[in-house]
Amino acid sequence: MALGAIRRVDVLGVGVSAATQAEAIALIAEWISAREQHYVCVTGVHGVMESQRSTELLRIHEESGLTVPDGVPLVWASHYAGARHVERVYGPDLMLAVCARAAAEGWRVFFYGGKPGVPELLAARLTTCFPALQVVGWHSPPFRVLTVDESEAEASLINDACPDLVWVGLSTPKQERWMAAQVGRLDATVMVGVGAAFDFHAGLLRQAPTWMQQRGLEWLFRLAVEPRRLWRRYLSNNPQFVATVLRRRPYLRPD
C-alpha cells in the first residue's frame, strides 16, 4: 500500500478518497518529503459519470494517489456510504492551501494549462498572495492533440524546471488523461488536476457564492455563467448520477 494511503468510497465504481482537505494536504506533503510520485484527481459528478463511459478514465481514477471529492454530491455519497467525516476538497481551495504550504516548505511549483497568458497571470497573482512561493515555470499547451515531438518538448521543459509539484488546469477528463500519461516521464513528485481553478485564481472567472457551494448548487451558478460550454455536462450528468446512485448504493471499501 502506498505511503499514508487513504481508504476509498466506491461511487459507481470510482474509488473516491474518504478524506478531508487537511488529510489530503498532509499526504501530499508526505509524498514530497519521501519523493514518492503520485497524481491527484479532483473529481466531481462529471468525472464519475465520464468514468461510466470510459474504462480508461475509470482506471486513471483508480490508479491515482488520491481522488478527492471536489463536488458536494460526492461528499453526500460518501456520507451515505458511512464515511461521515468526509468533507469537500474543492480544487480552488486545495490549490490555495497547498500553495501556502509550498511557500512555507520551499516546494517548487509549475503551472501547466489554461489559455495563453493564463498561467502567467495565475503565477503573478499567487506569488502576490504567497511571496515566498517558488514558481519555476508555466506552460499553456495548444488546444489540440500534441505531436510526439511536442509532447517530448513539454516533458523536457517541465523536467528542466525541476518542480516538486505540477498544477494541471486542463478540465476533466483531459487533465486526468494527461497526468496519467506523464507517469514515468516527469520527475516531479506530485501532479494535481484542478481544472477551472486556474481561471478562478487568475481572476478570469467568478466562483459561486459560498452559500451555493455549501448546498450543492455551484453547478447552477456555473451553468448560468457558461451555458454553452456546460449545459450538456450538468443537465445530462447530474440527473443520471442521482438516479444511478439511488440504484447502486456507494460503499466504503475495505482497507
Backbone bond lengths (Angstrom), bond angles and torsions (degrees), N, CA, C in turn:
res aa  C-N    CA-C-N  psi(-1)  N-CA   C-N-CA  omega(-1)  CA-C   N-CA-C  phi
1 M - - - 1.469 - - 1.523 109.37 -
2 A 1.330 117.19 141.57 1.458 121.34 -177.80 1.524 111.15 -65.61
3 L 1.318 115.04 159.17 1.455 122.64 178.76 1.525 110.58 -50.08
4 G 1.344 117.12 123.99 1.453 121.61 174.33 1.513 114.80 59.97
5 A 1.333 118.77 28.24 1.457 121.73 -175.03 1.532 110.96 -56.11
6 I 1.323 115.72 141.59 1.463 123.41 -178.64 1.522 108.40 -108.39
7 R 1.321 117.05 137.97 1.464 121.52 178.56 1.525 110.08 -60.42
8 R 1.330 114.67 158.92 1.457 119.57 -177.55 1.519 111.53 -124.67
9 V 1.322 113.61 149.11 1.460 121.71 172.21 1.519 107.60 -96.84
10 D 1.318 116.48 129.16 1.462 120.70 178.81 1.529 108.32 -82.25
11 V 1.337 116.11 109.66 1.467 121.93 177.84 1.520 107.56 -114.19
12 L 1.313 116.00 99.74 1.465 122.85 -178.39 1.534 111.21 55.40
13 G 1.320 115.31 38.31 1.459 120.40 177.65 1.514 115.10 91.64
14 V 1.323 117.42 -12.15 1.468 122.02 178.77 1.526 108.55 -93.07
15 G 1.317 116.35 125.52 1.455 120.73 178.51 1.515 110.85 -81.12
16 V 1.335 116.34 102.71 1.467 122.19 -179.32 1.524 108.42 -94.60
17 S 1.317 116.33 123.84 1.462 120.83 -176.62 1.522 111.55 -60.82
18 A 1.330 115.92 127.93 1.467 121.52 179.23 1.519 108.42 -82.31
19 A 1.331 115.42 76.69 1.461 120.84 -168.26 1.516 111.92 -131.96
20 T 1.315 114.39 159.96 1.452 122.85 166.03 1.527 107.46 -101.93
21 Q 1.323 116.48 168.95 1.465 118.80 177.96 1.524 110.70 -62.76
22 A 1.332 116.85 -41.55 1.464 120.26 -179.37 1.527 110.87 -60.84
23 E 1.343 116.86 -39.72 1.466 120.41 178.84 1.520 111.18 -66.99
24 A 1.333 116.79 -38.90 1.460 120.14 178.63 1.530 110.98 -63.77
25 I 1.318 116.58 -44.04 1.463 120.55 -179.81 1.528 110.58 -65.00
26 A 1.323 116.29 -42.41 1.465 119.86 179.68 1.530 111.16 -61.76
27 L 1.333 116.68 -38.91 1.460 119.35 -179.98 1.527 111.28 -69.87
28 I 1.327 117.42 -40.32 1.466 120.85 175.86 1.537 109.82 -58.71
29 A 1.327 115.80 -42.25 1.465 119.81 178.88 1.527 111.32 -63.19
30 E 1.338 117.19 -39.89 1.469 120.61 177.25 1.524 110.56 -62.63
31 W 1.319 116.52 -43.67 1.472 119.55 179.55 1.521 111.18 -59.15
32 I 1.346 115.62 -47.16 1.466 119.24 -177.22 1.522 110.54 -64.49
33 S 1.327 116.62 -40.67 1.464 120.36 179.13 1.524 111.15 -62.91
34 A 1.344 116.30 -39.21 1.464 120.99 -177.50 1.521 113.02 -90.72
35 R 1.349 117.31 -3.21 1.471 123.22 -175.56 1.532 110.73 56.43
36 E 1.328 115.99 41.70 1.456 122.62 177.73 1.528 108.15 -97.94
37 Q 1.309 117.72 116.71 1.462 121.87 -170.95 1.528 113.06 -82.32
38 H 1.341 114.96 133.60 1.464 122.06 178.62 1.523 109.59 -153.26
39 Y 1.333 115.17 163.73 1.462 120.07 167.13 1.520 108.78 -122.54
40 V 1.335 115.10 155.25 1.460 122.23 -176.02 1.519 109.22 -119.86
41 C 1.327 115.96 123.32 1.464 121.79 173.40 1.530 108.43 -94.23
42 V 1.313 116.29 126.78 1.466 122.16 177.43 1.530 105.63 -105.07
43 T 1.323 115.95 100.07 1.462 120.65 -159.81 1.529 113.28 -119.27
44 G 1.336 114.66 137.94 1.451 121.90 173.89 1.514 110.43 -119.42
45 V 1.319 115.79 -159.89 1.465 120.93 -179.84 1.523 110.91 -57.41
46 H 1.330 116.82 -40.95 1.462 120.67 -177.91 1.522 111.27 -57.60
47 G 1.333 116.91 -46.26 1.456 120.16 -179.45 1.519 112.41 -64.88
48 V 1.339 116.84 -39.63 1.462 120.20 178.90 1.522 111.00 -65.69
49 M 1.322 116.84 -43.62 1.462 119.71 -177.67 1.527 111.70 -71.39
50 E 1.334 117.89 -36.64 1.464 119.91 175.02 1.528 110.62 -63.36
51 S 1.327 116.67 -31.32 1.464 120.24 178.91 1.524 112.11 -70.96
52 Q 1.349 117.12 -19.20 1.466 119.52 175.40 1.528 110.84 -71.10
53 R 1.325 115.99 -22.53 1.464 121.89 -175.72 1.518 112.75 -102.07
54 S 1.345 117.26 -7.11 1.461 120.84 -174.85 1.523 110.25 -140.98
55 T 1.324 116.71 111.56 1.461 119.58 176.82 1.530 110.93 -66.21
56 E 1.326 116.56 -28.61 1.468 120.05 177.50 1.525 110.16 -64.74
57 L 1.336 117.02 -46.12 1.457 120.68 -178.71 1.527 110.57 -67.80
58 L 1.321 116.86 -37.18 1.467 120.32 175.74 1.526 109.97 -60.02
59 R 1.329 116.39 -44.91 1.466 120.62 178.77 1.522 111.19 -61.51
60 I 1.325 116.76 -41.08 1.467 120.86 -179.69 1.527 110.64 -60.97
61 H 1.328 117.14 -43.20 1.465 120.10 177.26 1.528 111.11 -63.93
62 E 1.328 116.16 -38.80 1.457 120.29 -178.67 1.524 111.91 -68.22
63 E 1.316 117.71 -31.52 1.466 121.45 -176.19 1.527 112.89 -90.31
64 S 1.309 117.60 0.30 1.463 120.50 178.68 1.519 110.82 -69.29
65 G 1.326 115.82 157.66 1.461 119.39 171.93 1.515 110.60 -70.51
66 L 1.323 115.36 -36.12 1.463 123.22 175.57 1.521 108.34 -144.01
67 T 1.327 116.33 142.25 1.458 121.99 167.38 1.522 105.07 -125.92
68 V 1.329 115.93 92.55 1.467 119.67 -170.41 1.522 111.69 -87.17
69 P 1.347 117.51 151.34 1.471 121.83 -178.07 1.525 111.79 -79.73
70 D 1.314 115.36 96.12 1.462 121.17 -178.97 1.523 111.43 -75.04
71 G 1.329 117.70 -29.37 1.457 121.11 -176.33 1.519 112.34 -104.69
72 V 1.335 115.67 147.01 1.465 121.18 178.23 1.529 111.82 -57.92
73 P 1.353 120.54 -38.43 1.471 118.38 177.55 1.526 113.80 -57.82
74 L 1.335 118.19 -31.72 1.464 119.79 177.35 1.523 111.12 -73.90
75 V 1.318 116.47 -29.55 1.467 119.67 173.57 1.524 109.17 -66.85
76 W 1.325 116.54 -45.69 1.464 119.92 177.68 1.526 110.92 -59.93
77 A 1.342 116.53 -42.37 1.463 120.18 179.01 1.530 110.63 -62.12
78 S 1.324 117.12 -38.94 1.464 121.08 178.53 1.525 110.96 -65.57
79 H 1.332 116.52 -42.55 1.461 120.33 176.98 1.529 110.46 -62.73
80 Y 1.317 116.09 -40.22 1.461 122.59 178.52 1.527 110.61 -59.98
81 A 1.342 116.00 -31.25 1.466 121.60 178.95 1.524 112.51 -83.44
82 G 1.313 117.45 -3.47 1.459 121.17 179.02 1.507 115.07 101.96
83 A 1.336 118.13 -3.62 1.470 121.76 178.91 1.530 108.31 -88.75
84 R 1.323 115.74 75.61 1.461 121.54 -170.23 1.528 113.46 -71.29
85 H 1.326 117.70 -17.72 1.466 120.16 -177.77 1.524 112.67 -81.62
86 V 1.318 117.75 -13.62 1.467 120.99 -175.03 1.524 110.08 -62.39
87 E 1.320 115.61 137.88 1.461 121.01 175.73 1.520 109.12 -129.35
88 R 1.307 115.13 164.24 1.459 119.27 179.98 1.532 110.27 -65.73
89 V 1.320 115.31 131.62 1.466 121.07 173.69 1.525 105.55 -111.01
90 Y 1.311 114.87 83.12 1.460 124.06 -172.49 1.524 109.84 -75.39
91 G 1.339 116.86 125.30 1.455 121.34 -174.50 1.516 115.44 -47.85
92 P 1.348 119.28 -52.35 1.465 119.41 -179.54 1.524 113.27 -61.44
93 D 1.338 117.31 -38.16 1.466 119.96 178.13 1.526 110.95 -69.59
94 L 1.327 116.30 -40.89 1.466 120.31 177.52 1.521 109.95 -60.41
95 M 1.322 116.89 -41.14 1.457 120.92 -178.93 1.530 111.08 -61.52
96 L 1.319 117.05 -45.47 1.463 120.04 179.33 1.522 111.39 -64.69
97 A 1.334 116.36 -43.80 1.459 119.46 -177.74 1.528 111.64 -66.05
98 V 1.326 116.95 -40.62 1.465 119.87 179.74 1.526 110.58 -71.01
99 C 1.331 117.89 -35.93 1.469 119.85 176.78 1.525 110.83 -65.29
100 A 1.328 117.23 -36.37 1.465 120.06 175.39 1.525 110.22 -62.74
101 R 1.332 116.16 -42.10 1.466 120.69 178.25 1.530 110.05 -67.50
102 A 1.336 116.59 -39.64 1.463 121.00 178.90 1.529 111.20 -60.65
103 A 1.333 115.87 -41.90 1.466 119.93 179.11 1.522 110.97 -63.40
104 A 1.330 116.44 -39.09 1.462 120.87 -179.62 1.529 112.30 -72.01
105 E 1.338 115.93 -35.43 1.461 120.45 -174.73 1.526 113.58 -93.11
106 G 1.338 117.38 -12.31 1.458 120.17 -178.07 1.515 113.88 82.30
107 W 1.343 117.47 21.51 1.458 119.74 176.86 1.529 110.18 -70.50
108 R 1.304 116.16 143.16 1.459 122.86 179.50 1.534 108.92 -94.68
109 V 1.339 117.21 131.01 1.466 120.21 -174.56 1.533 111.41 -122.17
110 F 1.324 113.69 150.62 1.470 122.17 179.73 1.526 106.77 -131.78
111 F 1.348 116.71 141.39 1.461 121.85 178.64 1.523 109.80 -110.91
112 Y 1.338 115.47 121.60 1.464 121.44 -178.97 1.524 108.54 -122.64
113 G 1.339 116.47 117.12 1.460 119.61 177.36 1.511 112.27 129.90
114 G 1.333 114.59 -177.32 1.457 120.14 -178.68 1.519 112.02 82.70
115 K 1.309 114.94 163.40 1.461 120.65 176.05 1.523 109.97 -70.76
116 P 1.347 117.87 163.26 1.465 119.50 178.82 1.530 111.59 -52.36
117 G 1.293 115.84 131.47 1.463 121.99 179.84 1.517 113.89 93.42
118 V 1.332 118.17 -21.31 1.461 120.92 -176.59 1.525 112.58 -69.09
119 P 1.343 119.60 -49.61 1.469 117.36 -178.63 1.531 113.03 -63.41
120 E 1.328 117.01 -32.53 1.466 119.28 176.17 1.530 110.96 -64.41
121 L 1.328 115.76 -44.20 1.459 120.44 179.07 1.530 110.27 -65.38
122 L 1.307 115.91 -41.53 1.461 120.84 177.70 1.522 110.63 -59.24
123 A 1.334 116.19 -47.12 1.459 120.50 179.53 1.524 111.23 -59.73
124 A 1.320 116.31 -42.25 1.466 120.16 -178.89 1.528 111.29 -63.97
125 R 1.331 116.17 -43.42 1.466 119.69 -178.04 1.531 111.48 -69.67
126 L 1.335 117.07 -39.42 1.461 119.16 -178.84 1.527 111.83 -71.43
127 T 1.328 117.55 -34.21 1.470 118.42 177.34 1.527 110.98 -73.87
128 T 1.331 117.31 -20.58 1.465 119.71 170.94 1.527 109.83 -69.97
129 C 1.338 115.69 -41.28 1.467 120.51 177.77 1.520 111.59 -69.74
130 F 1.331 115.86 -38.92 1.473 121.60 -175.69 1.532 108.36 -128.93
131 P 1.338 117.98 83.33 1.468 120.98 -173.87 1.526 114.72 -56.26
132 A 1.331 117.75 -26.08 1.467 119.97 -178.90 1.532 112.64 -86.36
133 L 1.330 117.11 -1.20 1.469 119.91 -178.26 1.528 109.91 -65.93
134 Q 1.330 116.48 126.88 1.463 121.95 -179.70 1.531 109.77 -93.11
135 V 1.328 115.88 95.58 1.462 120.95 175.57 1.522 107.26 -90.68
136 V 1.333 115.16 116.67 1.464 118.87 -174.28 1.526 112.77 -103.08
137 G 1.334 117.28 -0.18 1.456 118.97 176.70 1.503 113.08 165.09
138 W 1.337 114.42 170.33 1.454 121.67 177.30 1.516 108.57 -156.62
139 H 1.330 114.37 160.26 1.463 118.96 178.21 1.517 109.02 -157.14
140 S 1.332 115.76 134.79 1.459 122.35 175.87 1.525 107.93 -108.71
141 P 1.334 117.93 105.57 1.473 119.98 -175.57 1.525 111.16 -75.91
142 P 1.316 118.32 157.53 1.469 121.05 176.30 1.529 110.19 -67.27
143 F 1.333 115.52 152.88 1.468 121.00 -177.61 1.527 110.26 -86.72
144 R 1.325 114.89 65.43 1.468 122.00 -179.64 1.519 107.67 -166.70
145 V 1.322 115.92 172.42 1.463 119.75 176.15 1.526 109.43 -69.46
146 L 1.314 115.93 131.67 1.460 120.10 -178.15 1.527 111.01 -80.28
147 T 1.310 115.67 150.48 1.462 120.06 171.73 1.529 108.30 -74.42
148 V 1.322 116.26 165.58 1.463 120.50 178.46 1.526 110.16 -59.65
149 D 1.321 116.76 -43.12 1.467 120.30 -179.90 1.525 111.49 -63.68
150 E 1.343 116.96 -40.92 1.466 119.93 178.76 1.519 111.49 -65.12
151 S 1.308 116.16 -40.07 1.461 120.51 179.02 1.525 111.14 -63.82
152 E 1.325 116.15 -41.62 1.466 120.31 178.32 1.524 110.90 -66.12
153 A 1.330 115.89 -39.43 1.467 119.96 179.61 1.524 110.87 -64.44
154 E 1.341 116.34 -39.29 1.467 119.76 178.18 1.527 111.01 -64.30
155 A 1.333 116.17 -43.95 1.466 119.35 179.35 1.529 110.67 -60.91
156 S 1.311 116.43 -40.57 1.469 120.30 178.45 1.521 111.32 -65.41
157 L 1.349 115.67 -40.37 1.470 120.30 179.03 1.525 110.49 -59.69
158 I 1.320 116.65 -46.02 1.458 120.67 -178.61 1.524 110.64 -69.52
159 N 1.326 117.71 -45.02 1.469 120.16 -178.76 1.521 111.90 -64.45
160 D 1.328 117.03 -36.77 1.466 120.01 179.28 1.532 111.86 -64.24
161 A 1.362 115.82 -26.61 1.470 120.12 179.94 1.529 111.93 -80.22
162 C 1.341 117.12 -14.54 1.468 123.58 177.39 1.529 114.20 54.93
163 P 1.342 117.87 50.65 1.466 118.51 178.15 1.529 111.27 -78.11
164 D 1.325 115.56 153.67 1.462 120.86 168.83 1.527 110.35 -85.04
165 L 1.329 115.15 -31.30 1.460 121.80 -171.09 1.520 109.50 -136.97
166 V 1.331 116.48 129.96 1.465 121.62 176.57 1.520 108.50 -113.19
167 W 1.325 116.40 119.19 1.465 122.22 173.24 1.531 108.14 -87.00
168 V 1.337 116.51 132.18 1.455 121.66 -175.21 1.529 108.94 -120.30
169 G 1.325 115.98 121.47 1.461 120.83 -179.23 1.517 111.48 -123.04
170 L 1.324 116.87 77.34 1.471 121.21 -176.70 1.526 113.04 -120.05
171 S 1.318 118.58 -4.42 1.464 126.18 -173.90 1.517 110.77 76.18
172 T 1.334 114.23 158.04 1.466 121.69 179.74 1.523 110.31 -86.99
173 P 1.339 119.37 137.79 1.478 129.31 5.94 1.521 114.07 -97.30
174 K 1.330 117.55 6.26 1.460 119.66 -176.12 1.520 111.78 -60.79
175 Q 1.341 117.26 -41.43 1.466 118.61 -176.14 1.532 111.95 -70.05
176 E 1.327 116.87 -34.11 1.464 119.06 177.44 1.523 110.87 -65.53
177 R 1.313 115.95 -43.01 1.471 119.57 178.42 1.523 110.83 -64.63
178 W 1.323 116.99 -38.94 1.462 120.10 -179.90 1.528 110.31 -64.43
179 M 1.321 117.09 -46.25 1.464 119.66 -178.52 1.527 110.97 -61.32
180 A 1.335 116.74 -45.16 1.466 120.01 -179.61 1.524 111.10 -61.35
181 A 1.336 116.66 -35.79 1.464 120.68 -179.13 1.529 112.02 -71.29
182 Q 1.339 117.55 -19.24 1.468 120.50 -178.12 1.521 113.23 -89.25
183 V 1.329 116.51 -7.68 1.461 118.96 179.47 1.533 109.00 -61.07
184 G 1.316 115.85 124.21 1.457 120.95 -177.80 1.522 113.38 90.06
185 R 1.342 116.67 -11.03 1.470 120.43 -179.82 1.522 111.04 -104.86
186 L 1.330 116.51 -36.43 1.464 120.71 179.78 1.519 110.42 -96.90
187 D 1.321 115.54 145.09 1.454 120.94 178.66 1.522 112.40 -87.44
188 A 1.314 118.28 -15.31 1.465 122.01 -178.64 1.528 110.08 -57.69
189 T 1.320 115.83 145.98 1.457 119.92 -177.93 1.524 111.92 -73.39
190 V 1.326 116.97 -43.14 1.468 120.51 -172.75 1.525 110.34 -131.50
191 M 1.338 115.66 137.65 1.460 123.07 169.27 1.530 107.35 -118.88
192 V 1.332 116.45 135.81 1.462 120.57 -179.85 1.526 108.95 -129.96
193 G 1.334 116.69 121.63 1.465 121.26 179.43 1.515 111.33 -91.19
194 V 1.331 116.77 113.54 1.469 120.22 -174.17 1.527 113.72 -120.43
195 G 1.337 118.28 5.85 1.457 121.15 171.15 1.509 115.33 51.66
196 A 1.348 115.21 -120.00 1.467 121.73 -172.82 1.518 113.74 -66.87
197 A 1.333 118.36 -8.26 1.466 120.15 177.77 1.519 111.28 -57.75
198 F 1.342 117.69 -30.70 1.464 120.00 176.84 1.528 110.29 -58.70
199 D 1.328 116.35 -49.85 1.470 120.07 -178.41 1.523 111.89 -69.98
200 F 1.323 117.59 -35.55 1.463 120.55 178.46 1.525 110.25 -62.18
201 H 1.319 116.69 -52.61 1.468 119.99 -174.42 1.527 112.98 -78.50
202 A 1.333 116.59 -15.71 1.469 119.41 172.03 1.527 110.64 -81.66
203 G 1.333 116.84 -7.10 1.466 121.57 178.67 1.507 113.77 81.72
204 L 1.335 117.34 20.46 1.456 121.16 -175.87 1.522 113.30 -100.97
205 L 1.317 117.31 -13.17 1.460 121.36 -176.79 1.522 108.30 -141.97
206 R 1.338 115.72 135.62 1.459 120.38 -179.42 1.526 111.29 -79.82
207 Q 1.325 115.62 142.49 1.455 120.61 173.70 1.530 109.44 -90.41
208 A 1.318 115.56 155.00 1.460 120.71 177.14 1.529 109.72 -65.46
209 P 1.324 117.38 148.74 1.466 119.47 174.74 1.525 110.57 -57.33
210 T 1.324 115.69 151.17 1.462 120.66 -176.62 1.517 112.10 -55.87
211 W 1.338 117.14 -40.29 1.469 119.08 -176.67 1.527 111.12 -63.99
212 M 1.343 117.47 -32.64 1.463 120.27 177.02 1.526 110.71 -72.52
213 Q 1.323 116.88 -39.83 1.460 120.38 177.67 1.522 111.00 -60.54
214 Q 1.326 116.90 -44.37 1.456 121.17 -176.22 1.526 112.70 -67.86
215 R 1.323 117.23 -24.46 1.460 121.35 -177.61 1.527 113.16 -100.62
216 G 1.329 116.36 10.35 1.454 119.80 178.17 1.511 113.53 73.93
217 L 1.339 117.26 25.28 1.464 121.46 -176.33 1.529 112.87 -110.45
218 E 1.315 116.50 11.46 1.466 119.16 179.84 1.524 110.87 -58.56
219 W 1.333 116.49 -35.98 1.463 120.62 -179.76 1.523 111.34 -57.45
220 L 1.331 117.15 -36.16 1.461 121.23 -178.78 1.530 110.66 -68.39
221 F 1.323 115.76 -40.49 1.464 120.64 177.47 1.525 110.57 -64.49
222 R 1.339 116.56 -47.33 1.459 119.92 -178.45 1.531 111.40 -66.16
223 L 1.326 116.41 -34.00 1.459 120.15 177.13 1.524 110.40 -64.31
224 A 1.330 117.19 -38.80 1.460 121.30 178.56 1.528 111.53 -68.08
225 V 1.342 116.72 -33.44 1.464 121.23 -178.79 1.526 111.81 -79.11
226 E 1.349 116.88 -39.59 1.468 121.76 -177.15 1.531 110.42 -128.87
227 P 1.326 118.79 64.34 1.474 119.72 -174.08 1.521 114.20 -63.95
228 R 1.318 118.14 -40.94 1.464 119.63 -177.77 1.516 112.63 -63.33
229 R 1.300 116.59 -39.29 1.463 120.59 -176.29 1.522 112.35 -80.40
230 L 1.325 117.89 -32.22 1.460 120.37 -167.68 1.523 115.55 -111.86
231 W 1.341 119.39 -6.97 1.463 118.75 -173.04 1.527 112.29 -60.30
232 R 1.339 116.40 -42.27 1.467 118.72 -177.31 1.531 110.71 -66.77
233 R 1.339 115.84 -40.40 1.460 120.07 -179.24 1.525 111.17 -59.22
234 Y 1.327 116.76 -50.42 1.455 119.28 -172.52 1.529 113.61 -81.10
235 L 1.317 116.89 -40.70 1.461 118.85 -175.53 1.526 112.44 -77.13
236 S 1.313 117.55 -16.20 1.458 121.30 176.01 1.526 111.08 -100.01
237 N 1.332 116.61 -52.47 1.460 120.38 -173.96 1.525 114.09 -67.54
238 N 1.336 116.97 -42.35 1.462 118.81 -173.51 1.528 113.34 -62.14
239 P 1.349 119.19 -50.18 1.469 118.32 177.82 1.524 112.43 -62.77
240 Q 1.343 117.21 -38.01 1.462 120.03 178.77 1.519 111.24 -63.65
241 F 1.320 116.44 -39.48 1.463 120.71 179.33 1.519 110.81 -61.14
242 V 1.316 116.71 -50.45 1.470 120.74 -178.01 1.529 110.54 -60.45
243 A 1.317 116.46 -47.53 1.466 120.36 -178.38 1.528 111.65 -61.98
244 T 1.326 116.55 -40.55 1.464 119.97 -176.60 1.523 111.40 -73.89
245 V 1.333 117.98 -38.71 1.467 121.01 178.30 1.525 110.92 -63.94
246 L 1.329 117.54 -34.93 1.462 120.16 177.81 1.528 111.53 -66.78
247 R 1.340 116.41 -26.64 1.465 120.63 177.80 1.526 111.86 -87.35
248 R 1.327 116.24 -35.25 1.470 121.67 -176.21 1.525 108.03 -120.16
249 R 1.306 116.63 89.87 1.453 121.10 -173.60 1.529 110.81 -62.73
250 P 1.329 117.86 131.74 1.464 120.61 174.95 1.543 110.02 -62.69
251 Y 1.346 116.30 153.36 1.457 119.71 178.73 1.525 109.20 -145.27
252 L 1.320 114.66 152.38 1.457 121.43 178.94 1.517 108.70 -81.55
253 R 1.320 116.41 119.09 1.460 120.24 -179.92 1.526 110.68 -68.95
254 P 1.334 116.69 149.33 1.474 119.36 176.64 1.523 110.29 -67.18
255 D 1.323 115.53 162.73 1.478 120.46 179.18 1.525 110.25 -58.75
